[in-house]
Amino acid sequence: MHGLMMDYPLLLSSVLRHAASYHGDTEIVSRTPEGGIHRYSYADLHRRSQALANALVNLGLRQGDRVGTLAWNDFRHMELYYGVSGSGFVCHTINPRLFIRQIDYIVDHGDDRVIFADPSFLPILEQLAHKLEKMVAVVLMTDEEHMAKSSALPAVMCYETFLAGGAEAFDWPVFDENTASGLCYTSGTTGDPKGVLYSHRSSVLHAMAICAPDVLGFSASDVVAPVVPMFHVNAWGFPYAAPMVGAKLVLPGPRLDPASLYSLFEAEGVTFAAGVPTVWLSLLDWTDAQHQKFAKLERVAIGGSAVPPVMVARWQDKGIKVHHAWGMTETSPVGLSATLKGKHSYLSDADKRNLQIKQGRPVFGMEFRIEGSDGSEILKDGKDIGSMKVRGPWVAKSYFNAPESAGHAADAWFDTGDVVTMDPDGFVQIVDRTKDLVKSGGEWISSIELENIAQGHPAIKEAAVVARPDKVWGERPVLVAVLMPGSEFTRGDLAPLYDGKVPKWTIPDDVYIVSELPHTATGKIAKVVIRQTVIDSEATSIPENAA
């Protein structure tokens, strides 16, 4: 017997219609690629997204066709999020920070029919000219005044002119909620980037889940700033969750330096912002150096890589709450949130922080299985270590247009590649990525644990621990560090730094001081580049701009 409930599909267009109907005057503020600040409302977003949908339909696109974007976080990118997906097409966000060969592969593999790009990414488009010839349209996301010219791409269209060709009334189609809505490629896997194809259902459910108080806790009284880019894993779902609750949305555009972020946060009264640790590290350092305080900021979400305890402490010292969350492109992304339970209110500040630096406990809708080497589930005691597998309504069951992957080999589970512990309350702590563990004398050493300790030293600004081959032990850990200005740290400081905190045999054998660490296109430390440098040359500098 079925329940007598309406068969009403979960579609992203319904999120936008809700925002326009009941939060129509709430602002969306963007720092634009052209410079300056742009302001309009959710009602305006709905109106212009409808015009965009009409313009796309007029191109003759068919349901399921991919529409590529190369763009920063701003109002035009928001219009693409809704105008493309709401029409039954697929919004394919492309990460411009990747190497050109990777972007070339992604555009080809995604088989984009149209591509939209900010003017600053015109050089990327010019290198892809051979791919763009087969597309229906190539559009620069600006107005006629700021259009850039290119001899390599003479037929590029202007976004505002393209939009003007579509009527502002559009009847959003109703279709199966499992219809594809978005496509994002991950570079965190081996080999070529792999496409994760989101559905309307998965995106709506994920947005609803992260709005919960024990996850990110969005509300209509918030002023939300996703610093995490819209070109990667849907900006952690913020472009859907903020309109869903009617929160004011502040989009930082291309200016992500700490001074620009601080001025935007203060001018717009941002209460909640999200980004990766490297972004927050630079903002914390800048505000401390400038003796600046935040007037309205209440909460920051941190994800993308492990959060060192010192970063949590620095935010809390400013009276700002930290939401540590875990996710992957394959999980839409949020799957864990390190929100404390009521019983934890009696813990000391240090013990609370020890929980907050963990990746968190499962968000409702997500199931986690932690397996030992024999495939059986480990004890949830916070000590036993196992491989983490996940499943749920916003977890990818396979990659787009690709043969079965090792991560999807287990029936109905996705293997994350993380080695973790889980405590009785469900708090997961990542010991390491499988590929980043150091195996010394047959025993595993967690690079994350050693990095967190290193970053608590006053002389160390940022740290990475990687494996170096060793004739006796197989591998040994070495520390690669960026120092605070005017500070010193030598090999002789290693033992005192780690003494009493980890077993002696796990202490790094050596330290390399570098001017900066290489990062991937999504802001994570590029350990593969560091390993190659340490192993091959033992240099005191490391290549930048790692993919």
BELJOHU-V960922 format. One line per field, one symbol per residue. ss: DSSP state (2 for helix, 1 for strand, 0 for the rest). phi: phi as a letter, one per 40 degrees, with the letter a starting at -180 (. if undefined). psi: psi as a letter, one per 40 degrees, with the letter a starting at -180 (. if undefined). Layout:
# BELJOHU-V960922
ss = ???
phi = ???
psi = ???
This chain:
# BELJOHU-V960922
ss = 0000000000022222222222000011111000001111122222222222222222000000011111000022222222222000011110000002222222222201111110222222222022220000111100022200000000001122222200000000000000011111110000000111111222222222220000000000001111000000222222222222200111100000022222222222000111112222222222222200000000111110000022222222200011111111222011111000022222002222222200011100011111100000100000000111111100000000000002220000011111111100000111111222011100111022222222000001111111111100011111111110000000002222220000022200011110000010000010222222222200000000000
phi = .cccbccbccbccccccccccbbdcccbbbcccchgbbbabcccdcccccccdccccccgcbdgccbcbbaccaccccccdccccccgcbcbcbcccccccccdccccccfccbbbacdccddcdccbdcccdcccabbccabccbccbaccbcbcccdccccccbccbacdcbadccccbabbcbbcbcgcdbcbbcbddcccccccccccdcbbgcacccbbbccdcccbfffggccccccdbgccbbbcgccbccccccccdccbgcbabbacdcccccccccccccfbbccbcbabcbahacccdcccccccccgbcbbcbbaadcbgbcbbbccccdccccccdcccccccccchbccdhbbbbbbcccgcccccbgbcbaccbbaicbbccaccfacdbccbcccgbbccgcbbbbcdcgccbccacdcbcbbbggbcbccccccccccccccbcaaabbcbdbcccgabcbcbbbccdgcbabdcccccccdgbaddcccdcabbcbcaccbccbgcccccccdcccccbfcbbbdcfcc
psi = hiifiighihiddddddddddefdehihhhhideiihhhaiddddddddddddddddeeeiiheihhihgiahaddddddddddddeeihhghhheeiiddddddddddefhdihhiideedddddeedddedeidihhhgaiddehiihddgefhihdddddeehiehhhhihiheeihdihhhheeiiaiihhhhiiddddddddddeeidecefiieeihhhhdhieehffffededddddefihhhheaegeiddddddddddefhdhihiidddddddddddddefiihddhdihhhadiihidddddddddefhhhhhiiiideeeehdihfhiideeeeiiddddddddeieaihhhdhihhhhadeeiiihgeedhhihhiiiiefhheiihfiiiiddedhheihhdeihiihideehhhhdiideeihhhfeiihhddddddddeehdehdiiihihhihddeciiiihhihiiheiihideeddddehediideehidihhhidiiiiieeeihgddddddddddefieihiifi.
